[in-house]
Amino acid sequence: MLPPQTRDFGQAPSRLPKRCGQVLRVDEFAAFGVCEMLRQPLITLAGVAGFRSLLSRALTLARAEAPSLNAVQVAADGSLQGLDELRPQVDANQAREAGIILITQLLGLLVRVVGEATTLQLVTSEILPDFKVPLEERCTYGL
């Protein structure tokens, strides 16, 4: 069982502002972007094959909870393919939940491989800076 904090990180993209003028707009596929944000740092840490293996395993585990992810594959470079095919097959809530499940599984595996401290450092340095919104641009959050 994954710690609750891991799921919290997986849900972070869905907590971003929905409408704030020039602030980053987030859609139902935002959680999949977390995989992309982690791709290069994890490739640096584990190599392309290591990252692909980790993401492929996370995808396999996530498919048990979100079968719609069968349309998604891990490419040779470690990127996710098939999101365009997934888009018309699921509604916004299903897509958002599938992305959260995938990133939660990825972070859970990462905790097991490199430990909680290293995973937390990676997440805060690579993901959380992109989620900061200046005070003057804050608006209603979609919590």
Secondary structure, 3 states (H helix, E strand, C coil): CCCHHHHHHHHHHHHCECCCCCCCCCCCCHHHHHHHHHHHHHHHHHHHHHHHHHHHHHHHHHHHHCHHHHHCEECCCCCEECHHHHHHHCCHHHHHHHHHHHHHHHHHHHHHHHCHHHHHHHHHHHCHHHHCCCHHHCCCECC
